[in-house]
Amino acid sequence: MVLLEIGLAVTAFRKGWRWRVLLPVGISFAAALLIGMGAGAGGGSAQAVMPLLALMDIGLIVVLGVMTGRAPVARVASSATATMQPATEPEAVHVFGQNAV
């Protein structure tokens, strides 16, 4: 399952998600670590938490699959910033000390 997760993460990274693809992977691995530590500290067995960890892995694969399936949404500039004009527009542009025509 780890190889599938790595492959999906690499594909989503190349698809345009870049470093944001590491967020679900990091959250899933950190949660699995904390759950395992909690089970061990509480005297429970690792076998008892395996179904929960398997569900977390399946959830991570689904999230990475969705990220691989579509590219991130491009941010659109708001209408307030898109229509702004410079306060004054020079009539001639100085290029290396000379007026452009």
C-alpha positions in Angstrom: 0.0 0.0 0.0 2.9 2.3 0.7 4.2 1.9 -2.9 0.7 2.8 -4.2 0.6 5.9 -1.9 4.1 7.0 -3.1 3.1 6.5 -6.7 -0.1 8.5 -6.3 1.7 11.3 -4.4 4.4 11.6 -7.2 1.7 11.7 -9.9 -0.3 14.3 -8.0 2.9 16.3 -7.5 3.5 16.3 -11.2 -0.1 17.1 -11.9 0.3 20.5 -10.3 -0.4 20.0 -6.6 3.3 20.4 -5.8 4.1 20.4 -2.1 0.4 20.5 -1.0 0.3 16.8 -1.8 2.4 16.1 1.3 -0.3 17.5 3.6 -2.6 14.4 3.5 0.3 12.1 3.6 1.9 13.8 6.6 -1.4 14.0 8.4 -2.2 10.3 7.8 1.3 9.2 8.9 1.3 11.4 12.0 -2.2 10.2 13.0 -1.1 6.6 12.5 2.0 7.2 14.7 -0.1 8.8 17.4 -2.7 6.1 17.3 0.0 3.4 17.5 1.8 5.2 20.4 -1.5 5.6 22.2 -2.4 1.9 21.8 1.1 0.9 23.0 1.0 3.2 26.0 -2.4 2.1 27.0 -1.3 -1.6 27.0 -3.3 -2.5 23.9 -2.1 -4.6 21.1 -1.1 -3.5 17.6 -3.6 -6.0 16.2 -6.4 -4.1 17.7 -5.7 -0.9 15.8 -4.9 -2.5 12.5 -8.5 -2.1 11.1 -8.4 1.6 11.9 -5.0 2.1 10.3 -6.1 0.1 7.2 -9.2 2.5 6.9 -6.8 5.5 7.2 -4.6 4.1 4.4 -7.6 3.5 2.2 -8.8 7.1 2.9 -5.3 8.4 2.0 -5.4 6.5 -1.2 -8.8 7.9 -2.1 -7.6 11.5 -1.3 -4.4 11.0 -3.4 -6.5 9.5 -6.2 -8.8 12.5 -6.3 -5.7 14.8 -6.3 -4.2 12.8 -9.1 -7.5 12.8 -11.1 -7.8 16.6 -11.3 -5.5 19.5 -11.2 -5.7 22.2 -8.6 -8.1 25.1 -9.3 -6.3 28.2 -10.5 -6.8 31.3 -8.4 -8.8 34.0 -10.1 -8.0 37.7 -9.4 -10.9 39.5 -7.9 -12.7 42.2 -10.0 -11.4 44.9 -7.7 -7.7 44.1 -8.5 -8.4 43.2 -12.1 -9.8 46.6 -13.0 -7.3 48.8 -11.2 -5.5 51.3 -13.5 -2.4 53.2 -12.7 -3.0 56.7 -11.3 -1.0 58.5 -14.0 0.2 57.2 -17.2 3.3 58.8 -18.7 3.0 60.1 -22.2 6.5 59.2 -23.2 8.6 56.4 -21.8 12.3 57.2 -21.1 14.6 54.5 -22.4 18.2 54.9 -21.5 17.7 58.7 -21.1 15.9 59.3 -24.4 12.2 59.7 -25.1 10.5 56.9 -26.9 8.3 57.9 -29.8 
